[in-house]
Amino acid sequence: MTTKNKAEIRRLVAAMVELETAETVRIARDLNNRAVNPIDIMTACEQALVEIGERYAAGEYFISGLIMAGEIMNRVITLVAPRMAENVVNMLRGKVIIGTVKGDIHGLGKNIAGALLSAYGFEVKDLGVDVPINEFVDGCRGFNPDIVGLSVLLTSCYPNLGETIQAIREERGQAAAPAIFISGAQVTPEHQKQYQADHYARTAFDTVRLCEKIVRLGLDA
């Protein structure tokens, strides 16, 4: 990456952290037009989202700020997703259900992961936010996914996370699929073990890499 593009990437992060919609989109468009790797652009935005989340946790930003950040991110995704797809083999890589567990209405990270998975060739069924256990189970029955991703931000909803995982595990029985992964700003590998999820993904890009690995292992089995 050129020195100029590196400087623009830093400006992109700064603009997004300050929730400057027009400036963020302008910089992202310029970088995209200069054929900067779309993954570099998305990684910069994800870096900004981490800082935005930290400001929210510190009380510097409110829910409205998170909503605005999500809207900005969606606009950037719209810009760069076509170029991301150009570098992906045009084949269906697998089926993934995603959703935020019951009681939690945060969908920013889930939405980013869903957009990236779609760009990388996965068929994605997004159940939305505040999803009851039975909707995850019904989704597994009707959609027959290879993978189910559960998102949670509020620690108060961790019991719902655990109950949802157990319900999906009971539904799949002895079958290998669907694999279950969890993700969220406060979620850790320890929570994966505690609630008996199969996998853990820290970031949206980690989600893509994880899903690719799961499907690849399934095909090789």
ABEGO torsion letter per residue (X at the ends): XBAAAAAAAAAAAAAAAAGBAAAAAAAAAAAAAAGBBAAAAAAAAAAAAAAAAAAAAAGABBAAAAAAAAAAAAAAAAAAAAAAAAABBBBBAEBBBBBBBBGBABAAAAAAAAAAAAAAGBBBBBAEBGBBAAAAAAAAAAAGBABBBBBBABAAAAAAAAAAAAAAAAAAEABAOBBBBBBEAABBAAAAAAAGBABBBABAAAAAAAAAAAAAAAAAX
